[in-house]
Every structure is written in structure tokens, then in C-alpha cells.
Amino acid sequence: MNAGTSLVKLIPLGVGHSSTTCFYYTNYLIIAGERRLYIDCPPYLLKMLRQHREALRDPDICVEKYSELILTHTHMDHCAGVEELGYMSIRGRPDKPKIYAPCGIHRSLWGESLVAGLRWRMEGERFVAKTYEDYFTPVYLDYEMPFDLGDGIKIEIRRVRHMPETFGLKLTFGSGISLGYSSDTGFMPELFTWWEDCSFIIHEVHFKPDIQWHTSLDELLSLPESVQKRIWLCHYTDDYMDYDTGYMRYLEQGAEYTLF
């Protein structure tokens, strides 16, 4: 099935900032035809998937069907679930999950985040050293170079202002309609020019203008009304209801959004 000819749904599996005590950390599931693309992979992965599987009555929201992951950076709240995914992927799965990311993210994910927990596996009476490719199928993205994901879906990525290797993205489906996502970033007005053709933009928000590697609410409120109306906010703290977000709306954890 060509995903571009089907309805595309977005499910925010988590919407919270790294300090949240009310939500799962920010991550998403995109359903396009028969394709299921995950964006970022937080800790407590199995618990999170079970909760949404039961709430949405969708048996395919499970680690066995977690086959394609777009990983924007390697901060804990965005990547710690990859270790859980690795444990499950080596236990008799017919395929290894694909991870889409630039070379630098693949390298730091394994060498700085995963190797301590996943390098050694016991086989019989001995320990065997495993590699990144024993658990996952890395797919290498290039900055500002469109990549064809198949089924009429394309991804473009650009560096954003967060940690040295962090990217925002644009997903374009076969219908020609696009979704923009900031990931974690300081304010970059030029992203909105890139996303000019995006009917749905997901952007992080930080409520206090004290951190340069996140985007403050005041900075987002400086955008034109026409842009604000296309923005859905994520990565928010537990006191989010205390703030006036102008024409922008909050994504709701566990809700289903039909993009087109």
C-alpha cells in the first residue's frame, strides 16, 4: 500500500519535558498506510506502549511491531528506550529495527549510550561481544539531503540549536503534504521558512527564557498569527496550563490526529 494515498495519523505517545512527572517524554507514532514510523524513543518504552495499546485498542502498538525509528538526538529523554528496544529485538525477532539518523548520532548512540548495556550477551556458558548492527539496522541520513523512506514518504533533516548532533525534520507524504517537527532546539526563525508548505508543525516550548538551547514561549509568540495557527506545542512542563499560547495549541498525549 502506498502510504501517500492513505490517511496519515499522528499519535503523541509522550509530550513532556525532561522534568515532567505527569507525562511520558516527548515522542510520536506516525501511521501512514501500513507504515508505522516512531520519532524518538524514551525510557519506560514497554510500559508506554502497553498503556497506549490498551487505551487506543490497537494491538500493533507493541515492541514487536516497533520497526522504524527516527532518532533526533541522544539525550536520555529521547533515546533511553533504544536500549529496551535492543533487548527485545535480539530475542527471536525476524527483523532488526531500523534507526534513521545521521552518522554522528549512530556513532554516539552506540559508543556513548548503548554499549555499556548491550555489548555483552551470554550465549551458552560464555559471553559474546555484540555490535550495534547485531541489534539494529542503521539507516544513514544526510543533513539537507532528502531521503526516500519508500511508500511515497520522504524525510529531510536540518541541524538545530541543541546538542551538537540534533536535527529538526520535514516529512512529506505522497500527497505532497508535509509535517514539520523541531525536535529540541533554540529559536530558529528560518525553520518556519523551511516549513512554509507544512500544514502541521510540531514545536517544542520552554516557558522561561533562560536557556538558549530551547525555544521560549515568548519567542514563539513573536511569530505571525498565520504561522502560530499551524503550530502544535510539545515538550512542555507540568505547569503548562498556566500560560497563554496565543493561537498555538498543545498536543495531547495519547490523542489521535488525522493530518490528511
Secondary structure as the mmCIF struct_conf table of DSSP 4:
data_model
#
loop_
_struct_conf.conf_type_id
_struct_conf.id
_struct_conf.beg_label_comp_id
_struct_conf.beg_label_asym_id
_struct_conf.beg_label_seq_id
_struct_conf.end_label_comp_id
_struct_conf.end_label_asym_id
_struct_conf.end_label_seq_id
HELX_RH_3T_P HELX_RH_3T_P1 ALA A 3 THR A 5
BEND BEND1 SER A 6 SER A 6
STRN STRN1 VAL A 8 GLY A 14
STRN STRN2 GLY A 16 GLY A 16
TURN_TY1_P TURN_TY1_P1 SER A 18 SER A 19
BEND BEND2 THR A 21 PHE A 23
HELX_LH_PP_P HELX_LH_PP_P1 TYR A 24 TYR A 24
STRN STRN3 TYR A 25 TYR A 25
BEND BEND3 THR A 26 THR A 26
STRN STRN4 ASN A 27 ALA A 32
TURN_TY1_P TURN_TY1_P2 GLY A 33 GLU A 34
STRN STRN5 ARG A 35 ILE A 39
BEND BEND4 PRO A 43 TYR A 44
HELX_RH_AL_P HELX_RH_AL_P1 LEU A 45 LEU A 56
TURN_TY1_P TURN_TY1_P3 ARG A 57 ARG A 57
TURN_TY1_P TURN_TY1_P4 PRO A 59 ASP A 60
BEND BEND5 CYS A 62 CYS A 62
HELX_RH_3T_P HELX_RH_3T_P2 VAL A 63 LYS A 65
STRN STRN6 GLU A 68 ILE A 70
HELX_RH_AL_P HELX_RH_AL_P2 MET A 76 CYS A 79
TURN_TY1_P TURN_TY1_P5 ALA A 80 ALA A 80
HELX_RH_AL_P HELX_RH_AL_P3 GLY A 81 SER A 89
TURN_TY1_P TURN_TY1_P6 ILE A 90 GLY A 92
BEND BEND6 PRO A 94 ASP A 95
HELX_LH_PP_P HELX_LH_PP_P2 LYS A 96 PRO A 97
STRN STRN7 LYS A 98 ALA A 101
HELX_RH_AL_P HELX_RH_AL_P4 CYS A 103 SER A 108
HELX_RH_PI_P HELX_RH_PI_P1 LEU A 109 LEU A 114
HELX_RH_AL_P HELX_RH_AL_P5 VAL A 115 LEU A 118
BEND BEND7 ARG A 119 ARG A 119
STRN STRN8 TRP A 120 GLU A 123
TURN_TY1_P TURN_TY1_P7 GLY A 124 GLU A 125
STRN STRN9 ARG A 126 ALA A 129
HELX_RH_AL_P HELX_RH_AL_P6 TYR A 132 TYR A 135
STRN STRN10 THR A 137 TYR A 140
TURN_TY1_P TURN_TY1_P8 TYR A 143 GLU A 144
STRN STRN11 PHE A 147 GLY A 150
TURN_TY1_P TURN_TY1_P9 ASP A 151 GLY A 152
STRN STRN12 ILE A 153 ARG A 159
BEND BEND8 ARG A 161 GLU A 165
STRN STRN13 PHE A 167 THR A 172
TURN_TY1_P TURN_TY1_P10 GLY A 174 SER A 175
BEND BEND9 GLY A 176 GLY A 176
STRN STRN14 SER A 178 TYR A 181
BEND BEND10 ASP A 184 ASP A 184
BEND BEND11 GLY A 186 GLY A 186
TURN_TY1_P TURN_TY1_P11 PRO A 189 PRO A 189
HELX_RH_AL_P HELX_RH_AL_P7 GLU A 190 TRP A 194
TURN_TY1_P TURN_TY1_P12 TRP A 195 ASP A 197
STRN STRN15 CYS A 198 GLU A 204
STRN STRN16 HIS A 206 HIS A 206
BEND BEND12 PHE A 207 LYS A 208
TURN_TY1_P TURN_TY1_P13 PRO A 209 ASP A 210
TURN_TY1_P TURN_TY1_P14 GLN A 212 TRP A 213
BEND BEND13 HIS A 214 HIS A 214
STRN STRN17 SER A 216 SER A 216
HELX_RH_AL_P HELX_RH_AL_P8 LEU A 217 LEU A 221
TURN_TY1_P TURN_TY1_P15 SER A 222 SER A 222
BEND BEND14 LEU A 223 LEU A 223
HELX_RH_AL_P HELX_RH_AL_P9 GLU A 225 GLN A 228
TURN_TY1_P TURN_TY1_P16 LYS A 229 ARG A 230
STRN STRN18 ILE A 231 CYS A 234
BEND BEND15 HIS A 235 HIS A 235
STRN STRN19 TYR A 236 TYR A 236
TURN_TY1_P TURN_TY1_P17 ASP A 238 ASP A 239
HELX_RH_3T_P HELX_RH_3T_P3 TYR A 240 ASP A 242
BEND BEND16 TYR A 243 TYR A 243
TURN_TY1_P TURN_TY1_P18 GLY A 246 TYR A 247
STRN STRN20 ARG A 249 TYR A 250
TURN_TY1_P TURN_TY1_P19 GLN A 253 GLY A 254
STRN STRN21 TYR A 257 THR A 258
#
